[in-house]
Amino acid sequence: MKRCSFIICMCLLAVFAASVLAGCSKTESLADSSRKVTRQVFEREAVDMQATLARDRRYIVAELENWNERNAAHNKKLSLGRSDLDSQDDIKAGLINGIVPLAELAVTGGLTAAGGLGAVVNLAALFGLGMYARKQRGKVKRLEGDQPVGLTAAGRAAIGESG
């Protein structure tokens, strides 16, 4: 009988040890570090977190594409504005360069009717070229239009939105 109770005790001890060793292991939760969770909950939280990170990445990529498009539009407007200012400055410089010699001739008395008429024609041509350039810049600005703020079509497509 002693031998039988020893075997029963050993079996119960083995069952107890197996249940303790094979029991539910717990670790810190990914969502809430103050709780301990089982492997099954931990794995579910990991899948949820990966999905959240993938969604966040899509939004970041879409925002980056949107920023790149707005930056390109800004650079284009910046370039057009600078070329507009440069051409206006060139026209003004050309007018001044045409008027100064004419004024010098008028002051010294060397201005003839033919010379004066030629200078006036040159200045008129220069003024006409300036007006033509201004008209063309206006057409370019109307064609390019204002760039919308917010997500572009490429950005919306990257995150799976329609509209």
Summary of the structure (lengths in Angstrom):
residues: 163
radius of gyration: 41.0
end to end distance: 83.1
largest distance: 145.5
contacts: 359
relative contact order: 0.09
helix: 79%
strand: 4%
